[in-house]
Amino acid sequence: MTPFLNRGIGRAASWLARFAALVLAGIMVMTFLDVVGRTFFGRALVGTVESVELLLGILVFCGLAITEINRRHIVVETFQNLFPRPARRLSEIVNSLLAVVVTGFLAWRLLVKTGEIIDEQEYTQIWELPFWPTAVIMCVGICLFLLALIARLVEDLRGSGPGVRE
């Protein structure tokens, strides 16, 4: 079942990454238009700041899972290569477990906050855009990231992770 689950997580992460690329393009276009408006016409694009704030939340959370799947996070391995193989394996398991626990806590809190946002019907000040779509997309992103971390933990426990093989 793990290869099937990994394939599903990979596909979903790939779609979220494509969506994040579109969001980044939207942020770039809005920022460009805002700068051009300020420079040449003396007027800023209305609502740029609040729109970019919402889009940045989407961008960050939609990119987490694909970054984990491709193992592109920043890793500091100062002393790890000095340890014998069993100690390195234990270190990878502990690191994966900590990542799952911390991300699980963050996902839980984000889900709670999203429920509050939906209940209170919060909106932005200028365009009066609802916050809940952004919060829901962020929840999807962090939950997919959590699934990717759990899959990595399972690989590390089985001894089939890339760092263990060397």
CNS distance restraints for C-alpha pairs under 8 A (distance, minus, plus):
assign (resid   1 and name CA) (resid   5 and name CA) 6.12 0.50 0.50
assign (resid   2 and name CA) (resid   6 and name CA) 5.91 0.50 0.50
assign (resid   2 and name CA) (resid 151 and name CA) 7.52 0.50 0.50
assign (resid   3 and name CA) (resid   7 and name CA) 6.04 0.50 0.50
assign (resid   4 and name CA) (resid   8 and name CA) 6.23 0.50 0.50
assign (resid   5 and name CA) (resid   9 and name CA) 6.11 0.50 0.50
assign (resid   6 and name CA) (resid  10 and name CA) 5.94 0.50 0.50
assign (resid   6 and name CA) (resid 148 and name CA) 7.62 0.50 0.50
assign (resid   6 and name CA) (resid 151 and name CA) 6.94 0.50 0.50
assign (resid   7 and name CA) (resid  11 and name CA) 6.13 0.50 0.50
assign (resid   8 and name CA) (resid  12 and name CA) 6.18 0.50 0.50
assign (resid   9 and name CA) (resid  13 and name CA) 5.95 0.50 0.50
assign (resid   9 and name CA) (resid 144 and name CA) 6.88 0.50 0.50
assign (resid   9 and name CA) (resid 147 and name CA) 7.23 0.50 0.50
assign (resid   9 and name CA) (resid 148 and name CA) 6.63 0.50 0.50
assign (resid  10 and name CA) (resid  14 and name CA) 6.02 0.50 0.50
assign (resid  10 and name CA) (resid  66 and name CA) 7.24 0.50 0.50
assign (resid  10 and name CA) (resid  69 and name CA) 6.94 0.50 0.50
assign (resid  11 and name CA) (resid  15 and name CA) 6.33 0.50 0.50
assign (resid  12 and name CA) (resid  16 and name CA) 6.22 0.50 0.50
assign (resid  12 and name CA) (resid 144 and name CA) 7.76 0.50 0.50
assign (resid  13 and name CA) (resid  17 and name CA) 6.02 0.50 0.50
assign (resid  13 and name CA) (resid  62 and name CA) 7.64 0.50 0.50
assign (resid  13 and name CA) (resid  63 and name CA) 7.77 0.50 0.50
assign (resid  13 and name CA) (resid  65 and name CA) 5.51 0.50 0.50
assign (resid  13 and name CA) (resid  66 and name CA) 5.10 0.50 0.50
assign (resid  13 and name CA) (resid 144 and name CA) 7.09 0.50 0.50
assign (resid  14 and name CA) (resid  18 and name CA) 6.28 0.50 0.50
assign (resid  14 and name CA) (resid  66 and name CA) 6.35 0.50 0.50
assign (resid  15 and name CA) (resid  19 and name CA) 6.22 0.50 0.50
assign (resid  16 and name CA) (resid  20 and name CA) 6.04 0.50 0.50
assign (resid  16 and name CA) (resid  62 and name CA) 5.24 0.50 0.50
assign (resid  16 and name CA) (resid  63 and name CA) 6.96 0.50 0.50
assign (resid  16 and name CA) (resid 141 and name CA) 7.44 0.50 0.50
assign (resid  17 and name CA) (resid  21 and name CA) 6.21 0.50 0.50
assign (resid  17 and name CA) (resid  62 and name CA) 5.97 0.50 0.50
assign (resid  17 and name CA) (resid  63 and name CA) 5.52 0.50 0.50
assign (resid  17 and name CA) (resid  66 and name CA) 6.54 0.50 0.50
assign (resid  18 and name CA) (resid  22 and name CA) 6.48 0.50 0.50
assign (resid  19 and name CA) (resid  23 and name CA) 6.23 0.50 0.50
assign (resid  19 and name CA) (resid  62 and name CA) 7.50 0.50 0.50
assign (resid  20 and name CA) (resid  24 and name CA) 6.08 0.50 0.50
assign (resid  20 and name CA) (resid  58 and name CA) 7.09 0.50 0.50
assign (resid  20 and name CA) (resid  59 and name CA) 4.98 0.50 0.50
assign (resid  20 and name CA) (resid  60 and name CA) 7.91 0.50 0.50
assign (resid  20 and name CA) (resid  62 and name CA) 5.74 0.50 0.50
assign (resid  20 and name CA) (resid  63 and name CA) 6.53 0.50 0.50
assign (resid  21 and name CA) (resid  25 and name CA) 6.22 0.50 0.50
assign (resid  21 and name CA) (resid  59 and name CA) 7.80 0.50 0.50
assign (resid  22 and name CA) (resid  26 and name CA) 6.20 0.50 0.50
assign (resid  23 and name CA) (resid  27 and name CA) 6.22 0.50 0.50
assign (resid  23 and name CA) (resid  55 and name CA) 6.37 0.50 0.50
assign (resid  23 and name CA) (resid  58 and name CA) 7.56 0.50 0.50
assign (resid  23 and name CA) (resid  59 and name CA) 6.29 0.50 0.50
assign (resid  24 and name CA) (resid  28 and name CA) 6.19 0.50 0.50
assign (resid  24 and name CA) (resid  55 and name CA) 7.86 0.50 0.50
assign (resid  24 and name CA) (resid  59 and name CA) 6.72 0.50 0.50
assign (resid  25 and name CA) (resid  29 and name CA) 6.18 0.50 0.50
assign (resid  26 and name CA) (resid  30 and name CA) 6.11 0.50 0.50
assign (resid  27 and name CA) (resid  31 and name CA) 6.04 0.50 0.50
assign (resid  27 and name CA) (resid  52 and name CA) 6.01 0.50 0.50
assign (resid  27 and name CA) (resid  55 and name CA) 7.02 0.50 0.50
assign (resid  27 and name CA) (resid  56 and name CA) 7.99 0.50 0.50
assign (resid  28 and name CA) (resid  32 and name CA) 6.01 0.50 0.50
assign (resid  29 and name CA) (resid  33 and name CA) 6.11 0.50 0.50
assign (resid  30 and name CA) (resid  34 and name CA) 6.02 0.50 0.50
assign (resid  30 and name CA) (resid  45 and name CA) 7.81 0.50 0.50
assign (resid  30 and name CA) (resid  48 and name CA) 6.59 0.50 0.50
assign (resid  30 and name CA) (resid  52 and name CA) 7.94 0.50 0.50
assign (resid  31 and name CA) (resid  35 and name CA) 6.15 0.50 0.50
assign (resid  31 and name CA) (resid  48 and name CA) 7.26 0.50 0.50
assign (resid  32 and name CA) (resid  36 and name CA) 6.13 0.50 0.50
assign (resid  33 and name CA) (resid  37 and name CA) 5.92 0.50 0.50
assign (resid  33 and name CA) (resid  45 and name CA) 6.85 0.50 0.50
assign (resid  34 and name CA) (resid  38 and name CA) 6.13 0.50 0.50
assign (resid  34 and name CA) (resid  44 and name CA) 5.17 0.50 0.50
assign (resid  34 and name CA) (resid  45 and name CA) 4.81 0.50 0.50
assign (resid  34 and name CA) (resid  48 and name CA) 7.09 0.50 0.50
assign (resid  35 and name CA) (resid  39 and name CA) 5.97 0.50 0.50
assign (resid  35 and name CA) (resid  44 and name CA) 7.16 0.50 0.50
assign (resid  36 and name CA) (resid  40 and name CA) 5.76 0.50 0.50
assign (resid  36 and name CA) (resid  41 and name CA) 7.40 0.50 0.50
assign (resid  37 and name CA) (resid  41 and name CA) 5.02 0.50 0.50
assign (resid  37 and name CA) (resid  42 and name CA) 6.15 0.50 0.50
assign (resid  37 and name CA) (resid  43 and name CA) 5.24 0.50 0.50
assign (resid  37 and name CA) (resid  44 and name CA) 5.24 0.50 0.50
assign (resid  37 and name CA) (resid  45 and name CA) 6.53 0.50 0.50
assign (resid  38 and name CA) (resid  42 and name CA) 4.55 0.50 0.50
assign (resid  38 and name CA) (resid  43 and name CA) 4.76 0.50 0.50
assign (resid  38 and name CA) (resid  44 and name CA) 4.88 0.50 0.50
assign (resid  38 and name CA) (resid  45 and name CA) 7.90 0.50 0.50
assign (resid  39 and name CA) (resid  43 and name CA) 7.88 0.50 0.50
assign (resid  46 and name CA) (resid 126 and name CA) 7.91 0.50 0.50
assign (resid  47 and name CA) (resid  51 and name CA) 6.06 0.50 0.50
assign (resid  47 and name CA) (resid 126 and name CA) 5.99 0.50 0.50
assign (resid  47 and name CA) (resid 127 and name CA) 6.32 0.50 0.50
assign (resid  48 and name CA) (resid  52 and name CA) 5.95 0.50 0.50
assign (resid  49 and name CA) (resid  53 and name CA) 6.13 0.50 0.50
assign (resid  50 and name CA) (resid  54 and name CA) 6.37 0.50 0.50
assign (resid  50 and name CA) (resid 124 and name CA) 6.94 0.50 0.50
assign (resid  50 and name CA) (resid 126 and name CA) 7.73 0.50 0.50
assign (resid  51 and name CA) (resid  55 and name CA) 6.16 0.50 0.50
assign (resid  52 and name CA) (resid  56 and name CA) 5.87 0.50 0.50
assign (resid  53 and name CA) (resid  57 and name CA) 6.60 0.50 0.50
assign (resid  54 and name CA) (resid  58 and name CA) 6.64 0.50 0.50
assign (resid  54 and name CA) (resid 131 and name CA) 7.76 0.50 0.50
assign (resid  54 and name CA) (resid 134 and name CA) 6.33 0.50 0.50
assign (resid  55 and name CA) (resid  59 and name CA) 6.03 0.50 0.50
assign (resid  55 and name CA) (resid 134 and name CA) 7.58 0.50 0.50
assign (resid  56 and name CA) (resid  60 and name CA) 6.12 0.50 0.50
assign (resid  57 and name CA) (resid  61 and name CA) 6.32 0.50 0.50
assign (resid  57 and name CA) (resid 134 and name CA) 7.22 0.50 0.50
assign (resid  57 and name CA) (resid 138 and name CA) 6.75 0.50 0.50
assign (resid  58 and name CA) (resid  62 and name CA) 5.90 0.50 0.50
assign (resid  58 and name CA) (resid 134 and name CA) 6.24 0.50 0.50
assign (resid  58 and name CA) (resid 137 and name CA) 6.39 0.50 0.50
assign (resid  58 and name CA) (resid 138 and name CA) 5.65 0.50 0.50
assign (resid  59 and name CA) (resid  63 and name CA) 6.35 0.50 0.50
assign (resid  60 and name CA) (resid  64 and name CA) 6.68 0.50 0.50
assign (resid  61 and name CA) (resid 137 and name CA) 7.90 0.50 0.50
assign (resid  61 and name CA) (resid 138 and name CA) 5.32 0.50 0.50
assign (resid  61 and name CA) (resid 139 and name CA) 7.91 0.50 0.50
assign (resid  61 and name CA) (resid 141 and name CA) 4.89 0.50 0.50
assign (resid  61 and name CA) (resid 142 and name CA) 5.92 0.50 0.50
assign (resid  62 and name CA) (resid 137 and name CA) 7.71 0.50 0.50
assign (resid  62 and name CA) (resid 138 and name CA) 6.94 0.50 0.50
assign (resid  62 and name CA) (resid 140 and name CA) 7.95 0.50 0.50
assign (resid  62 and name CA) (resid 141 and name CA) 4.79 0.50 0.50
assign (resid  62 and name CA) (resid 142 and name CA) 7.65 0.50 0.50
assign (resid  63 and name CA) (resid  67 and name CA) 6.23 0.50 0.50
assign (resid  63 and name CA) (resid 141 and name CA) 7.51 0.50 0.50
assign (resid  64 and name CA) (resid  68 and name CA) 6.31 0.50 0.50
assign (resid  64 and name CA) (resid 141 and name CA) 6.98 0.50 0.50
assign (resid  64 and name CA) (resid 142 and name CA) 7.17 0.50 0.50
assign (resid  64 and name CA) (resid 145 and name CA) 5.77 0.50 0.50
assign (resid  65 and name CA) (resid  69 and name CA) 6.13 0.50 0.50
assign (resid  65 and name CA) (resid 141 and name CA) 6.98 0.50 0.50
assign (resid  65 and name CA) (resid 142 and name CA) 7.54 0.50 0.50
assign (resid  65 and name CA) (resid 144 and name CA) 5.95 0.50 0.50
assign (resid  65 and name CA) (resid 145 and name CA) 4.14 0.50 0.50
assign (resid  65 and name CA) (resid 146 and name CA) 7.79 0.50 0.50
assign (resid  65 and name CA) (resid 148 and name CA) 6.24 0.50 0.50
assign (resid  66 and name CA) (resid  70 and name CA) 6.06 0.50 0.50
assign (resid  66 and name CA) (resid 145 and name CA) 7.90 0.50 0.50
assign (resid  67 and name CA) (resid  71 and name CA) 5.86 0.50 0.50
assign (resid  67 and name CA) (resid  72 and name CA) 5.15 0.50 0.50
assign (resid  67 and name CA) (resid  73 and name CA) 6.25 0.50 0.50
assign (resid  68 and name CA) (resid  72 and name CA) 6.31 0.50 0.50
assign (resid  68 and name CA) (resid  73 and name CA) 6.55 0.50 0.50
assign (resid  68 and name CA) (resid 145 and name CA) 7.17 0.50 0.50
assign (resid  68 and name CA) (resid 148 and name CA) 6.66 0.50 0.50
assign (resid  68 and name CA) (resid 149 and name CA) 7.20 0.50 0.50
assign (resid  69 and name CA) (resid 148 and name CA) 6.46 0.50 0.50
assign (resid  77 and name CA) (resid  81 and name CA) 7.01 0.50 0.50
assign (resid  79 and name CA) (resid  83 and name CA) 7.08 0.50 0.50
assign (resid  80 and name CA) (resid  88 and name CA) 6.23 0.50 0.50
assign (resid  81 and name CA) (resid  88 and name CA) 7.55 0.50 0.50
assign (resid  83 and name CA) (resid  87 and name CA) 5.85 0.50 0.50
assign (resid  83 and name CA) (resid  88 and name CA) 5.99 0.50 0.50
assign (resid  84 and name CA) (resid  88 and name CA) 6.34 0.50 0.50
assign (resid  85 and name CA) (resid  89 and name CA) 6.15 0.50 0.50
assign (resid  85 and name CA) (resid 164 and name CA) 7.57 0.50 0.50
assign (resid  86 and name CA) (resid  90 and name CA) 6.17 0.50 0.50
assign (resid  87 and name CA) (resid  91 and name CA) 6.06 0.50 0.50
assign (resid  88 and name CA) (resid  92 and name CA) 6.21 0.50 0.50
assign (resid  88 and name CA) (resid 164 and name CA) 7.61 0.50 0.50
assign (resid  89 and name CA) (resid  93 and name CA) 6.28 0.50 0.50
assign (resid  89 and name CA) (resid 156 and name CA) 7.43 0.50 0.50
assign (resid  89 and name CA) (resid 159 and name CA) 7.66 0.50 0.50
assign (resid  89 and name CA) (resid 163 and name CA) 7.95 0.50 0.50
assign (resid  89 and name CA) (resid 164 and name CA) 6.13 0.50 0.50
assign (resid  90 and name CA) (resid  94 and name CA) 6.15 0.50 0.50
assign (resid  91 and name CA) (resid  95 and name CA) 6.03 0.50 0.50
assign (resid  92 and name CA) (resid  96 and name CA) 6.02 0.50 0.50
assign (resid  92 and name CA) (resid 156 and name CA) 6.75 0.50 0.50
assign (resid  92 and name CA) (resid 163 and name CA) 7.88 0.50 0.50
assign (resid  93 and name CA) (resid  97 and name CA) 6.03 0.50 0.50
assign (resid  93 and name CA) (resid 153 and name CA) 6.48 0.50 0.50
assign (resid  93 and name CA) (resid 156 and name CA) 5.68 0.50 0.50
assign (resid  93 and name CA) (resid 157 and name CA) 6.45 0.50 0.50
assign (resid  94 and name CA) (resid  98 and name CA) 6.08 0.50 0.50
assign (resid  95 and name CA) (resid  99 and name CA) 6.15 0.50 0.50
assign (resid  96 and name CA) (resid 100 and name CA) 6.21 0.50 0.50
assign (resid  96 and name CA) (resid 149 and name CA) 6.87 0.50 0.50
assign (resid  96 and name CA) (resid 150 and name CA) 7.84 0.50 0.50
assign (resid  96 and name CA) (resid 152 and name CA) 6.94 0.50 0.50
assign (resid  96 and name CA) (resid 153 and name CA) 5.23 0.50 0.50
assign (resid  96 and name CA) (resid 156 and name CA) 7.67 0.50 0.50
assign (resid  97 and name CA) (resid 101 and name CA) 6.21 0.50 0.50
assign (resid  97 and name CA) (resid 153 and name CA) 6.42 0.50 0.50
assign (resid  98 and name CA) (resid 102 and name CA) 6.05 0.50 0.50
assign (resid  99 and name CA) (resid 103 and name CA) 5.88 0.50 0.50
assign (resid  99 and name CA) (resid 149 and name CA) 6.96 0.50 0.50
assign (resid 100 and name CA) (resid 104 and name CA) 5.74 0.50 0.50
assign (resid 100 and name CA) (resid 146 and name CA) 6.35 0.50 0.50
assign (resid 100 and name CA) (resid 149 and name CA) 5.84 0.50 0.50
assign (resid 100 and name CA) (resid 150 and name CA) 6.24 0.50 0.50
assign (resid 100 and name CA) (resid 153 and name CA) 7.86 0.50 0.50
assign (resid 101 and name CA) (resid 105 and name CA) 6.21 0.50 0.50
assign (resid 102 and name CA) (resid 106 and name CA) 6.27 0.50 0.50
assign (resid 103 and name CA) (resid 107 and name CA) 5.94 0.50 0.50
assign (resid 103 and name CA) (resid 142 and name CA) 7.62 0.50 0.50
assign (resid 103 and name CA) (resid 146 and name CA) 6.12 0.50 0.50
assign (resid 104 and name CA) (resid 108 and name CA) 6.10 0.50 0.50
assign (resid 104 and name CA) (resid 146 and name CA) 6.46 0.50 0.50
assign (resid 105 and name CA) (resid 109 and name CA) 6.27 0.50 0.50
assign (resid 106 and name CA) (resid 110 and name CA) 6.07 0.50 0.50
assign (resid 107 and name CA) (resid 111 and name CA) 6.08 0.50 0.50
assign (resid 107 and name CA) (resid 139 and name CA) 6.80 0.50 0.50
assign (resid 107 and name CA) (resid 142 and name CA) 5.94 0.50 0.50
assign (resid 107 and name CA) (resid 143 and name CA) 6.30 0.50 0.50
assign (resid 107 and name CA) (resid 146 and name CA) 7.79 0.50 0.50
assign (resid 108 and name CA) (resid 112 and name CA) 6.27 0.50 0.50
assign (resid 109 and name CA) (resid 113 and name CA) 6.11 0.50 0.50
assign (resid 110 and name CA) (resid 114 and name CA) 5.98 0.50 0.50
assign (resid 110 and name CA) (resid 135 and name CA) 7.82 0.50 0.50
assign (resid 110 and name CA) (resid 139 and name CA) 6.43 0.50 0.50
assign (resid 111 and name CA) (resid 115 and name CA) 6.30 0.50 0.50
assign (resid 111 and name CA) (resid 139 and name CA) 6.22 0.50 0.50
assign (resid 112 and name CA) (resid 116 and name CA) 6.43 0.50 0.50
assign (resid 113 and name CA) (resid 117 and name CA) 6.17 0.50 0.50
assign (resid 114 and name CA) (resid 118 and name CA) 6.17 0.50 0.50
assign (resid 114 and name CA) (resid 132 and name CA) 6.58 0.50 0.50
assign (resid 114 and name CA) (resid 135 and name CA) 5.54 0.50 0.50
assign (resid 114 and name CA) (resid 136 and name CA) 6.64 0.50 0.50
assign (resid 114 and name CA) (resid 139 and name CA) 7.82 0.50 0.50
assign (resid 115 and name CA) (resid 119 and name CA) 6.10 0.50 0.50
assign (resid 116 and name CA) (resid 120 and name CA) 5.97 0.50 0.50
assign (resid 117 and name CA) (resid 121 and name CA) 5.76 0.50 0.50
assign (resid 117 and name CA) (resid 122 and name CA) 5.67 0.50 0.50
assign (resid 117 and name CA) (resid 131 and name CA) 6.87 0.50 0.50
assign (resid 117 and name CA) (resid 132 and name CA) 6.02 0.50 0.50
assign (resid 117 and name CA) (resid 135 and name CA) 7.95 0.50 0.50
assign (resid 118 and name CA) (resid 122 and name CA) 7.12 0.50 0.50
assign (resid 118 and name CA) (resid 131 and name CA) 7.97 0.50 0.50
assign (resid 118 and name CA) (resid 132 and name CA) 5.65 0.50 0.50
assign (resid 121 and name CA) (resid 130 and name CA) 7.00 0.50 0.50
assign (resid 121 and name CA) (resid 131 and name CA) 7.76 0.50 0.50
assign (resid 121 and name CA) (resid 132 and name CA) 7.64 0.50 0.50
assign (resid 122 and name CA) (resid 130 and name CA) 5.94 0.50 0.50
assign (resid 122 and name CA) (resid 131 and name CA) 5.85 0.50 0.50
assign (resid 122 and name CA) (resid 132 and name CA) 7.49 0.50 0.50
assign (resid 123 and name CA) (resid 128 and name CA) 5.03 0.50 0.50
assign (resid 123 and name CA) (resid 129 and name CA) 5.16 0.50 0.50
assign (resid 123 and name CA) (resid 130 and name CA) 4.26 0.50 0.50
assign (resid 123 and name CA) (resid 131 and name CA) 5.54 0.50 0.50
assign (resid 124 and name CA) (resid 128 and name CA) 4.57 0.50 0.50
assign (resid 124 and name CA) (resid 129 and name CA) 5.18 0.50 0.50
assign (resid 124 and name CA) (resid 130 and name CA) 6.45 0.50 0.50
assign (resid 124 and name CA) (resid 131 and name CA) 6.97 0.50 0.50
assign (resid 125 and name CA) (resid 129 and name CA) 7.93 0.50 0.50
assign (resid 131 and name CA) (resid 135 and name CA) 6.33 0.50 0.50
assign (resid 132 and name CA) (resid 136 and name CA) 5.99 0.50 0.50
assign (resid 133 and name CA) (resid 137 and name CA) 6.24 0.50 0.50
assign (resid 134 and name CA) (resid 138 and name CA) 6.14 0.50 0.50
assign (resid 135 and name CA) (resid 139 and name CA) 6.17 0.50 0.50
assign (resid 136 and name CA) (resid 140 and name CA) 6.29 0.50 0.50
assign (resid 137 and name CA) (resid 141 and name CA) 6.21 0.50 0.50
assign (resid 138 and name CA) (resid 142 and name CA) 6.21 0.50 0.50
assign (resid 139 and name CA) (resid 143 and name CA) 5.98 0.50 0.50
assign (resid 140 and name CA) (resid 144 and name CA) 6.11 0.50 0.50
assign (resid 141 and name CA) (resid 145 and name CA) 6.19 0.50 0.50
assign (resid 142 and name CA) (resid 146 and name CA) 6.08 0.50 0.50
assign (resid 143 and name CA) (resid 147 and name CA) 6.26 0.50 0.50
assign (resid 144 and name CA) (resid 148 and name CA) 6.26 0.50 0.50
assign (resid 145 and name CA) (resid 149 and name CA) 6.21 0.50 0.50
assign (resid 146 and name CA) (resid 150 and name CA) 6.15 0.50 0.50
assign (resid 147 and name CA) (resid 151 and name CA) 6.16 0.50 0.50
assign (resid 148 and name CA) (resid 152 and name CA) 6.25 0.50 0.50
assign (resid 149 and name CA) (resid 153 and name CA) 6.16 0.50 0.50
assign (resid 150 and name CA) (resid 154 and name CA) 6.22 0.50 0.50
assign (resid 151 and name CA) (resid 155 and name CA) 6.30 0.50 0.50
assign (resid 152 and name CA) (resid 156 and name CA) 6.11 0.50 0.50
assign (resid 152 and name CA) (resid 161 and name CA) 7.15 0.50 0.50
assign (resid 153 and name CA) (resid 157 and name CA) 6.10 0.50 0.50
assign (resid 154 and name CA) (resid 158 and name CA) 6.15 0.50 0.50
assign (resid 155 and name CA) (resid 159 and name CA) 6.05 0.50 0.50
assign (resid 155 and name CA) (resid 160 and name CA) 5.14 0.50 0.50
assign (resid 155 and name CA) (resid 161 and name CA) 5.04 0.50 0.50
assign (resid 156 and name CA) (resid 160 and name CA) 6.05 0.50 0.50
assign (resid 156 and name CA) (resid 161 and name CA) 5.04 0.50 0.50
assign (resid 156 and name CA) (resid 164 and name CA) 7.73 0.50 0.50
assign (resid 159 and name CA) (resid 164 and name CA) 6.39 0.50 0.50
assign (resid 159 and name CA) (resid 165 and name CA) 7.92 0.50 0.50
assign (resid 160 and name CA) (resid 164 and name CA) 6.74 0.50 0.50
assign (resid 160 and name CA) (resid 165 and name CA) 7.00 0.50 0.50
assign (resid 161 and name CA) (resid 165 and name CA) 6.96 0.50 0.50
assign (resid 162 and name CA) (resid 166 and name CA) 7.54 0.50 0.50
